[in-house]
């Protein structure tokens, strides 16, 4: 964890969470809720909390993977653009297309993680 400030920050936030152990909100349509109640299939509060934490961990890992991919692509592009001994032609060789796509993926993953935070 100490090697990744991103992991450290996301884990710190997650450790500070306090869950209501009395109630939860079931995000399902009315028909599904009725069926779950009739079948006595509502999840217990512990399962809901564990599921929430697992989802946060999954998205955190996706952020870290995206960040690693961005870093690797940037290093690759920099290495390739420096292979012509610093000539002016190198600027055209740097292809940021893949880097841009990876950054957008990282942003999407971050937006998903931050979407878990309730506005107050």
Secondary structure as the mmCIF struct_conf table of DSSP 4:
data_model
#
loop_
_struct_conf.conf_type_id
_struct_conf.id
_struct_conf.beg_label_comp_id
_struct_conf.beg_label_asym_id
_struct_conf.beg_label_seq_id
_struct_conf.end_label_comp_id
_struct_conf.end_label_asym_id
_struct_conf.end_label_seq_id
TURN_TY1_P TURN_TY1_P1 UNK A 2 UNK A 3
HELX_RH_AL_P HELX_RH_AL_P1 UNK A 5 UNK A 15
TURN_TY1_P TURN_TY1_P2 UNK A 16 UNK A 16
BEND BEND1 UNK A 21 UNK A 22
BEND BEND2 UNK A 28 UNK A 28
HELX_RH_AL_P HELX_RH_AL_P2 UNK A 30 UNK A 38
TURN_TY1_P TURN_TY1_P3 UNK A 39 UNK A 40
HELX_LH_PP_P HELX_LH_PP_P1 UNK A 42 UNK A 44
HELX_RH_AL_P HELX_RH_AL_P3 UNK A 45 UNK A 81
TURN_TY1_P TURN_TY1_P4 UNK A 82 UNK A 86
TURN_TY1_P TURN_TY1_P5 UNK A 88 UNK A 89
HELX_RH_AL_P HELX_RH_AL_P4 UNK A 90 UNK A 93
HELX_RH_AL_P HELX_RH_AL_P5 UNK A 97 UNK A 114
TURN_TY1_P TURN_TY1_P6 UNK A 115 UNK A 116
BEND BEND3 UNK A 117 UNK A 117
HELX_LH_PP_P HELX_LH_PP_P2 UNK A 118 UNK A 119
#
